[in-house]
Amino acid sequence: MREIKLKPCPFCGSKAVIHIEDGIRVICTECRAMSKCLVDGYSKGRPTGGALKAVVEAWNRRAGEQNE
């Protein structure tokens, strides 16, 4: 699995971590700012995935930046 890279908190610049409990979200370790919380859906008895990627992309997005 490839390494997940999180940008620092957009509010205080501190480290952020992925938190998994009743969904997936990113939380700042200092000011406790957090991303939206998402849960993977299921199709044919299997997780559809995508929640982790969507949460990380939302956290790493910054106003005024062009899409990479």
N, C-alpha and C positions, 0 to 999 in steps of 0.2 A: 504494500500500500504506500502511496506517495505521501510525503510529509505535508501536513496542512499548515499554511503560514497565515497567521493573523496579524493585521496591522495593529499598532498601539491604539489605545482608546482615543477617539476623536475629541473627547472633552478634556481629559487630564494628561494624556500621553503615556499612561501606565500600561502594563502588560494585560492582555486579555486571555481568557481561557475558554475552552468549550465545556459547557455544562450539560450533562444528559440526565434528566430526571423528568418523567412525564412529558417528554419532548426534548428537543435540542435547541440550545441557545448559546450565545457568546456573552460572557460577563467580564467586565473590567475588574481586576483584582483590587483596585484602589477605591474608585468612586462608585463602583457597583452599577454603572451604566450597563444596559443589556440590549441585545438584539431582540427581534421578534422570536417567538417560540414556535417551532414547527414539529410536526409528527409525520413520519412516513406513513403513506397509505398502503393498503394491501390490495393485490389483484391476484386472483386464482390461488389464494393462500400464501402468497409470498410478498415480502415488503417491496414496494416499488422504488425505494431509494429516493435520493434527491433532497431530502430535508437537510442533511449535513451540508451539502454543497450550497444550497440556497441560503442557509443561515450565514455561512462563512462569506459568501459573495455579498450579502447585504451588509455585514459588518465591515468588510473591507472597502465598500463603496464610499467615496468621498465627494461632496458637492464640488462641482467645478472640474473634476477629473474626467478625461476622455476615457471611454471603454477601451480596454487593452485587448 
